[in-house]
Amino acid sequence: MNNLLSNLPADLSEEVFQTLLSHDQLRIERIVSQGHTSPPQGWYDQDEHEWVLVLQGTGELMFEDGRVTRLSAGDYLNIPAHCKHKVSWTDPEQETVWLAIFYR
């Protein structure tokens, strides 16, 4: 058995992406951030839809239309394919653990 909140990486000098399950139409990732953001230039513009849940901590997503959405533990949202977005902030004081489900 595994636990999404255990065995968090000790070195968070960079954001950590871990694929938990991958299939033709589905990919599930655990992402661990601590003060990380997306690069200042460019947006995520994915061919897949993304359902994202914050399991621990807090983060903000910014969308190309200017919307900013803050997510805390238990909050989730669905990001349609090609909806341009980026991570604009994550809590620098604690790990933010995301569960991201990418699907077609």
VENNORFEN-V684067 format. One record per helix or strand of 2 or more residues. SS is the DSSP state (h for helix, s for strand). FROM is the first residue (numbers start at 1). TO is the last residue. If there is no record, write none. Layout:
# VENNORFEN-V684067
ss=SS from=FROM to=TO
ss=SS from=FROM to=TO
This chain:
# VENNORFEN-V684067
ss=s from=16 to=23
ss=s from=26 to=33
ss=s from=49 to=56
ss=s from=58 to=63
ss=s from=68 to=72
ss=s from=76 to=79
ss=s from=85 to=90
ss=s from=96 to=103
